Amino acid sequence: MNSKILRGFGLACALALAGCATQEPETIQLSTGGGHADRQLAAQASAFESFMRKARAIDAGFSSPTQVQSALAAGASHDPKQLEAGMVAYAAMAALQEPKFAAAARAGGPDLARRIAVNPEAVFALPGSTAAAARASGALYAQGTGLAGEGRKVKQAAYSVQKQAWSKARVPNAPGRLANVKRISAAGYQPGRHDTAALFHALAESGRRPGAVSPVVARGVALAALSAQGQQSRGKALMSDARTSSCVRIAKLNLYQCLSAAGPHYEDIYCLGQHAMIEPAQCVTEAAAPPKRAVQKASYRR
């Protein structure tokens, strides 16, 4: 199905799934591949996509302290655990766009769900699983590289903005600013009216990234199969990866530490670009790639 039809479907879903983070899971149809995903999976994926989209939209053309603080609020608006789980869910949603894989997952029966729950790599016995993994990896990689590019612009602005006198003034009530950033982070994802439409649009625009499969991508493909069978509850253990968990947690701690030491407004801009944008983006791109020591291992062949 082409991207125009998919985007239209996404707009319809936005109304149907309003408030999806608080409602009981219901099955929805992914028109791209005929796979199924429940509202919980869509909400988790939206938590990831929403943060990446809003952080990517931060304008590096700062002209006032108010703009800096508003940008900091956008850059801080994720809970690390929620972002990590959202990466896996986003990978799963991307995997379900692969028609052959989605159909095989639905036809797998309860025995498949049991095998995947015990050994997630069992999902790669399914036809289309390698193509599904390529979609998942491509979707994550596109998100990560997109945010990294915008983060570099913001980081550079920390230097160029020093031509403006206001940027050299000290941040008033710096402890209060840090406390506010921490409150925003702790609040985590707040569903927006158009988030589901944006999620489906992002998935429609994602490409493929074939090659060795990373742990996060493998978890996403396994979760996709479970979700296609209405068995996502079996996949709770799939929502976390040690390497990714450490990465996103350290990035957020680095942001706090940077802000606690920052003085003038331009230093806040540096903290934003480096620790709220570039580092989380690196976590996402690394999640799409296998550990370096595993790159030489054979990819799954199916």
C-alpha positions as CSV (number, residue, x, y, z in Angstrom):
1,M,0.0,0.0,0.0
2,N,1.4,3.4,-0.9
3,S,2.4,6.1,1.6
4,K,-0.5,8.4,0.7
5,I,-3.0,5.7,1.7
6,L,-1.0,4.9,4.8
7,R,-0.9,8.5,5.9
8,G,-4.7,8.7,5.4
9,F,-5.0,5.6,7.6
10,G,-2.8,7.2,10.2
11,L,-5.0,10.3,10.4
12,A,-8.0,8.1,11.0
13,C,-6.1,6.2,13.6
14,A,-5.3,9.4,15.4
15,L,-8.9,9.9,16.3
16,A,-9.6,6.2,17.0
17,L,-6.6,5.9,19.3
18,A,-6.9,9.2,21.2
19,G,-6.0,8.6,24.8
20,C,-4.4,5.2,23.9
21,A,-1.9,5.4,26.7
22,T,-4.7,5.1,29.3
23,Q,-7.2,2.8,27.6
24,E,-7.3,-1.0,27.7
25,P,-5.3,-2.5,24.8
26,E,-7.4,-3.2,21.6
27,T,-6.2,-4.7,18.4
28,I,-5.7,-2.4,15.4
29,Q,-4.8,-3.3,11.9
30,L,-1.6,-2.2,10.3
31,S,-2.5,-1.7,6.7
32,T,1.1,-1.8,5.5
33,G,1.6,-5.5,6.0
34,G,-1.6,-6.9,7.4
35,G,0.0,-7.3,10.8
36,H,-1.8,-6.6,14.0
37,A,-0.7,-4.4,16.9
38,D,-2.5,-3.4,20.0
39,R,-3.0,0.0,21.4
40,Q,-0.4,-0.5,24.1
41,L,2.3,-1.2,21.5
42,A,1.2,1.9,19.5
43,A,1.3,4.0,22.6
44,Q,4.8,2.8,23.5
45,A,6.1,3.4,20.0
46,S,4.5,6.9,20.0
47,A,6.4,7.7,23.2
48,F,9.6,7.2,21.3
49,E,8.6,8.7,18.0
50,S,7.0,11.8,19.7
51,F,10.2,12.6,21.7
52,M,12.4,12.1,18.6
53,R,10.1,14.3,16.5
54,K,9.8,17.1,19.0
55,A,13.5,17.1,19.8
56,R,14.4,17.1,16.1
57,A,12.2,20.2,15.6
58,I,14.2,22.3,18.1
59,D,15.3,25.4,16.2
60,A,19.0,26.3,16.5
61,G,18.3,29.9,15.7
62,F,18.1,31.1,19.4
63,S,17.5,34.7,20.0
64,S,16.3,34.8,23.7
65,P,16.6,33.0,27.0
66,T,12.9,32.1,26.7
67,Q,13.6,30.1,23.5
68,V,16.5,28.3,25.2
69,Q,14.3,27.2,28.1
70,S,11.5,26.1,25.8
71,A,14.0,24.0,23.8
72,L,15.4,22.5,27.0
73,A,11.8,21.4,28.0
74,A,11.5,19.7,24.6
75,G,14.9,18.0,24.9
76,A,14.2,16.8,28.4
77,S,10.7,15.4,27.7
78,H,11.5,11.7,27.9
79,D,11.9,9.2,30.6
80,P,14.9,7.0,29.8
81,K,13.1,3.7,30.6
82,Q,10.1,4.8,28.5
83,L,12.4,5.8,25.6
84,E,14.1,2.5,25.7
85,A,10.9,0.5,25.7
86,G,9.6,2.8,23.0
87,M,12.6,1.9,20.8
88,V,11.7,-1.8,20.9
89,A,8.0,-1.0,20.3
90,Y,8.9,1.2,17.3
91,A,11.1,-1.5,15.9
92,A,8.1,-3.9,16.3
93,M,5.7,-1.6,14.5
94,A,8.2,-1.3,11.7
95,A,8.7,-5.1,11.5
96,L,4.9,-5.5,11.1
97,Q,5.0,-3.6,7.9
98,E,6.6,-6.6,6.2
99,P,3.6,-8.5,4.7
100,K,5.2,-11.9,4.5
101,F,6.5,-11.8,8.0
102,A,3.2,-10.4,9.4
103,A,1.2,-13.2,7.8
104,A,3.6,-15.9,9.0
105,A,3.5,-14.5,12.5
106,R,-0.3,-14.5,12.6
107,A,-0.4,-18.1,11.3
108,G,2.2,-19.3,13.8
109,G,-0.3,-20.3,16.4
110,P,0.1,-20.5,20.2
111,D,3.2,-22.7,20.0
112,L,5.1,-20.0,18.2
113,A,4.3,-17.5,21.0
114,R,5.5,-19.9,23.6
115,R,8.8,-20.5,21.8
116,I,9.4,-16.8,21.3
117,A,8.7,-16.1,24.9
118,V,11.4,-18.6,25.9
119,N,13.8,-17.8,23.1
120,P,13.1,-14.5,21.1
121,E,15.5,-15.6,18.4
122,A,13.1,-18.3,17.4
123,V,11.2,-15.6,15.5
124,F,13.9,-15.8,12.8
125,A,12.5,-19.1,11.7
126,L,9.6,-17.3,10.2
127,P,9.5,-16.4,6.5
128,G,10.1,-12.7,6.0
129,S,11.8,-12.2,9.4
130,T,15.1,-10.9,7.8
131,A,13.2,-8.4,5.8
132,A,11.2,-7.4,8.9
133,A,14.5,-6.9,10.8
134,A,15.8,-4.7,8.0
135,R,12.7,-2.5,8.3
136,A,13.1,-2.3,12.0
137,S,16.7,-1.4,11.8
138,G,16.1,1.2,9.1
139,A,13.3,2.8,11.1
140,L,15.5,3.2,14.2
141,Y,18.5,4.3,12.3
142,A,16.6,7.0,10.4
143,Q,15.3,8.4,13.7
144,G,18.7,8.4,15.3
145,T,20.6,10.0,12.4
146,G,17.9,12.6,12.0
147,L,18.1,13.8,15.6
148,A,21.9,13.7,15.6
149,G,22.0,16.1,12.7
150,E,19.7,18.6,14.4
151,G,21.7,18.1,17.7
152,R,24.9,19.1,16.0
153,K,23.3,22.3,14.7
154,V,22.2,23.2,18.3
155,K,25.6,22.4,19.7
156,Q,27.2,24.7,17.1
157,A,24.7,27.4,18.0
158,A,26.2,27.4,21.5
159,Y,29.3,29.0,20.0
160,S,27.7,31.2,17.3
161,V,25.1,32.6,19.7
162,Q,27.8,34.2,21.8
163,K,27.7,37.1,19.4
164,Q,24.4,38.1,21.1
165,A,24.9,39.8,24.5
166,W,21.9,38.0,26.2
167,S,23.6,34.6,25.7
168,K,26.4,35.5,28.0
169,A,24.2,36.5,30.9
170,R,24.0,34.0,33.7
171,V,20.8,31.8,33.9
172,P,18.7,33.2,36.7
173,N,17.6,30.6,39.4
174,A,19.8,27.9,37.9
175,P,18.8,25.3,40.5
176,G,15.1,26.0,39.7
177,R,15.8,25.5,36.0
178,L,17.5,22.1,36.7
179,A,14.6,21.1,39.0
180,N,12.1,21.9,36.3
181,V,14.0,19.8,33.7
182,K,14.0,16.9,36.1
183,R,10.2,17.2,36.6
184,I,9.6,17.3,32.9
185,S,11.8,14.2,32.5
186,A,10.0,12.3,35.3
187,A,6.6,13.1,33.8
188,G,7.6,11.2,30.6
189,Y,5.4,10.9,27.6
190,Q,2.2,12.9,27.4
191,P,0.1,11.7,24.5
192,G,-0.8,14.3,21.8
193,R,-3.8,14.4,19.6
194,H,-1.9,13.8,16.4
195,D,0.8,11.4,17.7
196,T,-0.6,8.3,16.1
197,A,-0.9,9.9,12.7
198,A,2.8,11.1,13.1
199,L,3.8,7.5,14.1
200,F,2.3,6.0,11.0
201,H,3.8,8.7,8.8
202,A,7.2,8.1,10.2
203,L,6.9,4.3,9.7
204,A,5.8,4.9,6.1
205,E,8.9,7.1,5.4
206,S,11.3,4.6,7.0
207,G,13.7,2.6,4.8
208,R,15.5,-0.7,5.2
209,R,18.9,-1.4,6.7
210,P,19.9,-5.0,6.1
211,G,22.8,-6.7,7.8
212,A,23.5,-8.3,11.1
213,V,20.7,-8.0,13.6
214,S,21.1,-6.0,16.8
215,P,19.7,-7.2,20.2
216,V,17.1,-4.3,20.1
217,V,16.0,-5.1,16.6
218,A,15.7,-8.8,17.4
219,R,13.6,-7.9,20.4
220,G,11.4,-5.7,18.2
221,V,10.9,-8.4,15.7
222,A,10.0,-10.9,18.4
223,L,7.6,-8.5,20.0
224,A,6.0,-7.8,16.6
225,A,5.3,-11.6,16.2
226,L,3.8,-11.7,19.7
227,S,1.7,-8.6,19.0
228,A,0.4,-10.1,15.7
229,Q,-1.0,-13.0,17.7
230,G,-2.4,-10.8,20.4
231,Q,0.2,-12.0,22.8
232,Q,2.2,-8.9,23.5
233,S,1.8,-9.4,27.3
234,R,4.3,-12.3,26.9
235,G,6.9,-9.8,25.6
236,K,7.5,-7.7,28.7
237,A,11.0,-9.1,29.1
238,L,11.8,-7.9,25.5
239,M,11.3,-4.2,26.3
240,S,14.8,-3.7,27.8
241,D,18.4,-4.2,26.5
242,A,21.3,-3.7,28.9
243,R,23.5,-1.7,26.5
244,T,20.7,0.6,25.4
245,S,19.4,1.0,29.0
246,S,22.8,2.2,30.1
247,C,23.2,4.5,27.1
248,V,19.9,6.4,27.6
249,R,20.3,6.6,31.4
250,I,23.9,8.0,31.1
251,A,22.8,10.6,28.5
252,K,20.1,11.9,30.8
253,L,22.5,12.0,33.8
254,N,25.0,13.8,31.6
255,L,22.3,16.4,30.8
256,Y,21.6,17.0,34.5
257,Q,25.3,17.3,35.4
258,C,25.9,19.7,32.5
259,L,23.1,21.9,33.5
260,S,24.1,21.9,37.2
261,A,27.5,23.3,36.1
262,A,26.3,25.7,33.4
263,G,26.4,29.4,34.0
264,P,25.4,31.6,31.0
265,H,22.6,30.8,28.6
266,Y,25.0,29.6,25.8
267,E,26.2,26.8,28.1
268,D,22.6,25.7,28.5
269,I,22.4,25.5,24.7
270,Y,25.6,23.3,24.6
271,C,24.1,21.0,27.3
272,L,20.9,20.7,25.2
273,G,22.7,19.9,21.9
274,Q,25.2,17.5,23.3
275,H,23.3,15.6,26.0
276,A,19.6,16.0,25.2
277,M,19.9,15.5,21.5
278,I,23.2,14.1,20.2
279,E,23.7,11.5,22.9
280,P,20.2,10.1,22.9
281,A,20.4,10.0,19.1
282,Q,23.6,8.0,19.3
283,C,21.8,5.5,21.7
284,V,19.2,5.0,19.0
285,T,21.6,4.5,16.1
286,E,23.7,2.1,18.3
287,A,20.5,0.2,19.1
288,A,20.0,-0.3,15.4
289,A,23.5,-1.8,15.0
290,P,24.9,-5.0,16.6
291,P,27.8,-4.7,19.1
292,K,31.0,-4.3,17.1
293,R,32.3,-7.7,18.3
294,A,29.2,-9.3,16.8
295,V,29.3,-7.6,13.4
296,Q,31.3,-10.4,11.8
297,K,28.8,-13.1,12.8
298,A,26.5,-14.3,10.2
299,S,23.1,-12.5,9.8
300,Y,19.9,-14.5,10.2
301,R,19.0,-16.1,6.9
302,R,15.4,-16.6,6.3
